Amino acid sequence: MHTRREFNARMLGSLVAFGLVETLWSRDLFADQVKPTIHKWLRELVEMTQDLRGRKLTDLEFQTKMEDLYKRVDLTALCALIKLDEVEKKKLPDSGAANVGIDLGKVEGLPANLGFGKQIFGCGKGRSVVPHGHANMCTGFIVLKGKWHGRHYDRVETLKDHYVIKSTIDREFGPGDLSTISDHKDNVHWFKAVSEAAYIFNVHVIGYDAGIKETSGRLYLDPEGEKLAGGLVKAPKMSSADCHKKYG
């Protein structure tokens, strides 16, 4: 049996991992005595991001810390508190993923620039967060509800009209499952919903390394390109429109 304080700490850690604290705050679902704990967890996330940007953490170390943060999630309690059923009432797009932003600006005591972004992706069955990579970005995904076929790849080489990639993860993801990316590990991803509806939460840190000059926007590609030796794939570069047309 956990004490009330231990339960609250665990629950609040989950909320911070999802970046959804202000949603609950605005609904006044937290007792006053619990609010300092919210601040503590939020500061931990902010400080972790600052350490990444300040080069006190490598991107691989940040991935490890992000995974540890996500593993603290109590999904049953979280989904009940944030009323995920209300989010599910919104129509999902016929192609690609719905993208719902989260605002933490109402939480007092945090810096104006948190240093990280956060959003929820939702897809209907057969729809995808289409295959793409990033540069100069660390990010973490965790499944809120539903099932996905998740794939990750390492981007081994960048050439004029294609990337050379290698598969690193190819499996089903269910509620509570997570993954992270950085420039040095699993930096191309693709999630396709296999249940009627599926939701993922994402926290991302853009532009953490001034030495990386490549754009941090989405790098669309076709992972079903020509197979090369050693498990490598020649993945042609794609436009967003073409990628969504084929995979969305």
C-alpha positions in Angstrom: 0.0 0.0 0.0 1.2 3.5 -0.9 0.7 6.5 1.3 -1.3 9.4 0.0 1.8 11.5 -0.4 3.5 8.7 -2.4 0.5 8.3 -4.6 0.3 12.0 -5.3 4.0 12.2 -6.1 3.7 9.3 -8.6 0.6 10.7 -10.2 2.2 14.2 -10.6 5.3 12.7 -12.1 3.1 11.1 -14.8 1.4 14.4 -15.5 4.7 16.2 -16.0 5.9 13.5 -18.3 2.9 14.2 -20.5 3.2 18.0 -20.3 -0.4 18.3 -19.4 -0.3 19.8 -15.9 -1.9 23.1 -16.8 -5.0 21.3 -18.2 -5.7 19.9 -14.7 -4.6 23.1 -13.0 -7.2 25.1 -15.0 -9.9 22.7 -13.9 -8.8 23.1 -10.2 -8.3 19.4 -9.8 -5.3 19.8 -7.5 -5.5 20.6 -3.8 -3.4 23.6 -2.7 -1.0 21.4 -0.7 -0.2 19.3 -3.8 0.8 22.3 -6.0 4.4 22.6 -4.7 4.9 19.0 -5.8 3.8 20.0 -9.3 6.3 22.7 -9.4 9.0 20.3 -8.3 8.3 17.9 -11.1 8.0 20.7 -13.7 11.3 22.1 -12.6 12.9 18.7 -13.0 11.7 18.6 -16.7 12.8 22.1 -17.3 16.2 21.6 -15.7 16.7 18.4 -17.7 16.1 20.3 -20.9 18.4 23.1 -19.8 21.1 20.6 -19.1 20.7 19.2 -22.6 20.9 22.7 -24.2 23.8 23.6 -21.9 25.7 20.5 -23.0 25.7 19.0 -19.5 23.8 16.1 -20.9 24.5 14.4 -24.3 21.5 13.7 -26.4 21.8 10.0 -25.6 21.9 10.7 -21.9 18.8 12.9 -22.3 17.0 10.0 -24.1 17.7 7.8 -21.1 16.4 10.4 -18.6 13.3 11.0 -20.8 12.5 7.2 -20.9 12.9 7.1 -17.1 10.4 10.0 -16.7 7.9 8.3 -19.0 8.1 5.0 -17.2 6.6 6.6 -14.1 3.3 7.0 -15.7 0.0 5.7 -14.2 -2.1 5.7 -17.3 -5.4 4.7 -15.7 -5.2 7.6 -13.2 -3.9 10.0 -15.8 -6.5 9.4 -18.5 -9.3 9.7 -15.9 -8.0 13.0 -14.6 -7.4 14.7 -18.0 -10.7 13.4 -19.4 -9.2 11.8 -22.4 -12.7 10.9 -23.5 -13.3 14.5 -24.4 -10.3 14.6 -26.7 -11.6 11.4 -28.3 -14.8 13.1 -29.3 -12.9 15.2 -31.8 -13.0 13.9 -35.4 -9.7 12.4 -36.5 -8.4 13.4 -39.9 -8.9 11.2 -43.0 -5.1 11.4 -43.7 -2.2 11.7 -41.3 -2.5 12.6 -37.6 -4.4 15.2 -35.6 -2.0 17.4 -33.7 -3.2 18.9 -30.4 -0.9 21.5 -28.7 -0.6 22.0 -25.0 -0.1 25.3 -23.2 1.9 25.4 -19.9 1.9 29.2 -19.7 -0.7 29.2 -16.9 1.5 27.4 -14.4 3.2 29.9 -12.1 6.9 29.8 -11.2 8.2 28.5 -14.5 10.4 30.4 -17.0 8.7 32.0 -20.0 10.8 29.8 -22.3 10.4 26.2 -21.1 12.9 24.9 -23.6 10.7 22.1 -24.9 7.5 21.6 -27.0 4.7 19.2 -26.3 1.7 17.9 -28.3 -0.7 15.0 -28.7 -1.0 13.0 -31.9 -4.2 11.1 -32.7 -4.8 8.7 -35.7 -7.7 6.6 -36.9 -7.1 3.0 -37.9 -4.7 2.7 -40.8 -3.6 6.4 -40.6 -0.1 7.3 -39.7 2.3 9.8 -38.1 4.1 9.5 -41.4 7.7 8.3 -41.7 10.1 11.2 -41.2 13.4 12.1 -39.5 14.8 15.1 -37.7 18.0 16.9 -37.2 19.0 18.7 -34.0 16.1 17.4 -32.1 15.5 15.1 -29.1 12.0 13.8 -28.6 10.0 11.3 -26.6 6.8 9.5 -27.4 4.5 7.6 -25.1 1.2 5.9 -26.1 -1.8 7.2 -24.2 -4.4 4.9 -25.7 -4.9 2.4 -28.6 -2.3 0.4 -30.5 0.3 1.4 -33.0 2.8 -0.3 -35.3 5.9 1.6 -34.5 9.1 1.7 -36.5 12.3 3.5 -35.9 15.5 3.7 -38.0 18.9 5.1 -37.7 19.7 7.7 -40.4 23.2 6.5 -41.4 23.9 8.8 -44.2 22.4 11.9 -46.0 22.9 12.2 -49.7 21.4 14.6 -52.3 18.2 12.8 -53.1 18.0 10.0 -50.5 19.0 8.9 -47.0 20.6 5.6 -46.1 18.7 4.2 -43.1 18.8 1.0 -40.9 15.8 -0.5 -39.0 16.2 -0.4 -35.2 12.7 -0.9 -33.9 9.7 -2.7 -35.6 6.9 -3.8 -33.2 3.5 -3.1 -31.8 3.2 -0.3 -29.2 0.3 -0.3 -26.7 -0.7 2.0 -23.8 2.3 3.0 -21.7 4.9 1.9 -24.4 7.4 4.6 -25.2 10.3 5.5 -27.5 12.7 8.4 -27.9 14.9 9.8 -30.6 18.0 11.9 -30.9 20.5 12.7 -33.7 22.5 9.7 -32.7 19.9 7.0 -32.0 16.6 6.0 -33.6 16.3 9.4 -35.4 13.7 8.3 -38.0 10.2 7.2 -36.9 6.9 6.1 -38.2 3.7 5.2 -36.2 0.7 3.7 -37.9 -2.6 3.2 -35.9 -3.7 -0.4 -35.8 -6.7 0.1 -33.5 -9.8 2.1 -34.4 -8.2 5.2 -32.7 -4.9 5.7 -31.1 -3.2 8.6 -29.2 0.4 9.4 -28.5 2.0 12.2 -26.5 5.3 13.8 -27.5 7.8 16.1 -25.8 10.5 17.5 -28.0 13.6 19.7 -27.7 14.6 21.5 -30.9 18.0 23.2 -31.6 19.9 21.8 -28.7 23.2 21.6 -30.5 24.6 24.8 -32.2 27.1 22.7 -34.1 24.3 21.0 -36.1 23.5 23.2 -39.1 20.9 21.0 -40.7 17.2 22.1 -40.5 15.3 20.7 -37.6 12.1 20.5 -39.5 10.6 17.1 -40.6 12.8 15.2 -43.1 10.2 13.1 -45.1 11.4 9.9 -46.7 10.3 6.6 -48.1 11.5 3.7 -45.8 10.3 1.1 -48.3 13.1 2.0 -50.7 15.8 -0.2 -52.3 17.3 -2.7 -49.9 21.1 -2.5 -49.6 23.7 -4.8 -48.0 24.0 -5.1 -44.2 20.3 -4.4 -43.5 20.5 -0.8 -45.0 17.8 0.8 -47.1 18.1 3.6 -49.7 15.2 5.8 -48.6 14.3 8.4 -51.2 13.6 11.9 -49.9 9.9 12.9 -50.2 7.8 16.0 -50.0 5.2 16.2 -47.2 2.4 15.9 -49.7 3.8 12.8 -51.3 4.6 11.2 -48.0 1.1 11.8 -46.7 -0.4 10.5 -49.9 1.5 7.2 -49.6 1.6 6.7 -45.9 -0.9 9.1 -44.3 
